[in-house]
Amino acid sequence: MIQSIVFDNVNLKLFTDNPQDGPVSQVWNNVVTFERGKSYLIEATSGRGKSSFCSFLCGLRNDYVGNIILNDGNGNALPGGYSNMLLRRQKILAMMFQEHRLFPELSSVDNVMLKNQITGYTTEKEVRAMLVRLGLEDHLDRPCGRMSFGQQQRVAFVRALCQPFDFILLDEPISHLDEGNAAIMTDMLRERQEKDGVGVIVTSIGYRLPYEYDEILYL
């Protein structure tokens, strides 16, 4: 079990070569520790590197300086390098991508269950109940490619929740949702955090998930 993820003076190589104007970042070129059981909001404006931050955190890119370190709570860093494969194999991080990355030809239920076949974390009955809770009762078996962006956003959220993880990263999770669905999503995320003590990291460029954050950091 991973107890913390540490950004140790991480910065984009591009930012290192061409320093940004504007407010000083609280993340880039700092030591930032994301602790299991706590919740964090990463606020950013356009051009501040939010997409890069998400890609670095979920191990999809390594074009940065500094170090990203996984700690097990006993002072030990997890060996093997920081990569997407490591995060998936060790069940460390769940990711809700801003662009969703759903299979358009599959239904909302099948999109969630496809990944769940690997982890066996949730039953199909539970998946359907979660989707219904988010107002998708008429879209359970509809191909995601025929659903609106906001509907797909809710499917992607459920898929992220339906797996074991120590941390979850939600990239602009409510950009196309009304206040009612945003509140339901908040309740579902809080329930999972309270149940398993997971860490929550949310990004925003203006429309925040209405969550009780332990720390708000400006990117």
N, C-alpha and C positions, 0 to 999 in steps of 0.2 A: 504494500500500500504506500502510495506517495503522499507525503504530508505537505510538501511545498514545491513550487516551481519558482526558481530565482532567475530574474533577468539581471545579469551582472555586467553593467556598462555596455549593454547591447545598443547598437545603432546601425542604421542602414549604411552600407558603404557609400551610397550616393550622398547621404546627408553628411558623412564624414568628409567627403571631398568638396561638397557644396553646402555649407551650413545654412540652415533656414533662418529667415527673418521671423519676427513675431515673438510671441510668448515662449518662454523656456519650457521645454517638455519636462514632465515629471516622470517619464518612462525612459525615453532615449537618453543614453549616457548617465544613467543612474542605476543604483542597486535597488530593485523592486522585488519584493517577495509576495507571491500569491499563496496564501495558506489554505489548506483544506478546511472546510467548514465555514469559510468566510465568503463574502460577496463583494465584487469589485465592478465599478463602472469605469470604462475607458472612454472618455469624451474626446472627440476630435473634430476638426474642421477639414475641409477638402485640402489635400496636399500634405497632410501631416503624417502620412504613412500608416493609416489604419489597416488597409489591406495587407501591407507588409507585416504589421504587427500580428495579424491573425495568421498569416502564412508561416511566420516564424514560430508562433506558439503551437501550431498544430503540425509542425515538422515538415511542411511542404517546400520550404525554401531555406537556404543557408547562406544567402548573400548578405551576411551581416558581420560586424565585428563584435567582440565581447563573447560572453558565454551564457547559455541557457542551461540551468542545472536542475535536475530532479533529485530531491532529498527524501529519504525514507523515514525521517523523524528521529533517527538514531545518529545523525551526523554523517550518514553515508550517502554519497552521490551514486545514483544508479548508473552502472557502466553500460557501454554499448553505443554511446553517442545519442544525440537528440535528433530523432527522425520520426516520420509518420509511422513507419513500420514498428518501431519500438513502442510508440504510444498506443497503437492498436493491439499489439500482442500482449502488452502488459495491462491493457484495459484502463489506461490512465486518463485519457481525454476524450470526451464526446464533443462533436462539433456541429453546430447549426450554421451552415454557410449562408451568406447573404443571397447567393444565386441559387440556393436550395439543392441543386444537384440531384433532383429526383429523376426517375425513369418515366418519361412522358407516356409511354404505352401501358404502364402498369397502374393499377388502381391505388388509391391512398392506402388501403389496407395492405396490399401486396408490396408497396414501397417500404412500409415499415417492417413487415414480416420477412422480407428478403434478407435484411440485415439481421433480424432477430433469429433467423435460422442458424446463424453462426454463434450467437451468444446464448440463445435459449433463455433470455432474461424475462420475457413477457409472453403471455398467452394471446392468441388471436382475440379471444373474448375481451381481454383487458385492453388490447389495442383499439378495438372497435369502441369500447366505452370511452376511452380517452378522446378519440376523434369526435364522437357524439358530444362529449362535454364541450368541445370547441365549435359546436354548431355545424358539424359536417355529416349529420345523419343522412342527408340526401345525396352524399357524394362518396360513400364508403367504397363502392365498387365502380366508380367512374374513373376513367383514365386521367391521370394528373395533368396530361397535356391539354385536357379540355376544361380545366379548372382555372379560376382567376389566380392572380399572383398572391392575393391575400389568403385564399384557400390553400394554395400550395405552401405558403409560409407556415400555416398551422400544421400541415402534414409533416413538414420538415422538422418542426419543433417536437412533435410526438416521436418521430423517428430518433431524434437525438436523445430523448428521455428513455427510450426503450432499449437500453443497453447498460451494462455495468461500467462505471467510471469513477475516478477520484475527483476530476474537475470537468466542468462543462463550459464551453465557449460558445456564446450566442452572438453572432454578428448582425447587428441591427435587426433584432428579432420581431419588432412590431411596426416596421416602417409602413406597412399597408394594412394595419388592423385598426378597428375602432376601439374605443375605450373599454367596451364590454368584453371583447375577446382578449384585449391586453390584460385586463384584470383577471380573467380566468387563467390565462397563461401564467401570470404571476403566482396565483394560488397553487397551480400544479407544480411549478418550479420550487416554491417554498416547501411544499409537502415533501418533495424528493430530497431537498437539502436537509430538512429536519429528520427525515427517515434514515438517511445514509451518511449524513455529515459531509456532503460533497462540497467542493469549492465551486463558486459561480463567478464567471467573468463575462461581462456584457459590454458590447461596444455601442456607441451612439454618435451620430452627427447632428443630433437635435431632438429627436423624439425618443425619450427614455422609456425603457421598460419600468413601470412603477414599482420598484423593488426597494427593500430596506438594505441599502448598501453600507458595508463597513468602511469602504474607502472609495473615493472618487478621484481619479487621476486624469490629468489633462495630457493628451498625447502631443 
